[in-house]
Amino acid sequence: MPDMDQDVSAERETAGSTRPRWLVPVMLGVVVIVVAIAAFALLVEDDDTSDPAPAPQAPTGADVVTEFEGDGDGETDVFDVDEGWEIRWETTGEHLEIAVTGDEDIGTVLRFEDGPGGGTTRPIGSGSLSLEVTADGPWNVLIINHDPDEDSDG
């Protein structure tokens, strides 16, 4: 007659050796999924961060009225300028559009669609104004008052 203790012992060994065979692949699968989720989260986070736009530089001795910065669309606070004022701008985005509203609704004074860049424009008009900015990335704007008789290279 066979010994019952030996049969139970053999079953335990078989059951014990079977568990690691399915447990190890499952655990590896879980680890792979967790690593993939973490990598995706880091990738998405990196895509959402943009380098700030560099600040435009004012000429030495310029009458700097104010400076604004943003990321994407926005409207600035109201500022007061005299005839002959200037907008200096920088963007790290691919598109930037600036419209001037306020005492005089001057409208769109800049439309830039050539990738990161910067420049200057001198809108006609004066008074209490604000800018409506449409952009797909970071931007920085400097508002400067000039003497209207001054050369535009200022």
Secondary structure, 3 states (H helix, E strand, C coil): CCCHHHHHHHHHHHHHHHHHHHHHHHHHHHHHHHHHHHHHHHHHHHHHCCCCCCCCCCCCCCEEEEEEEEECCEECCCEEECCCCEEEEEECCCCEEEEEEECCCCEEEEEECCCCEEEEECCCCCEEEEEEEEECCEEEEEEEECCCCCCCCC
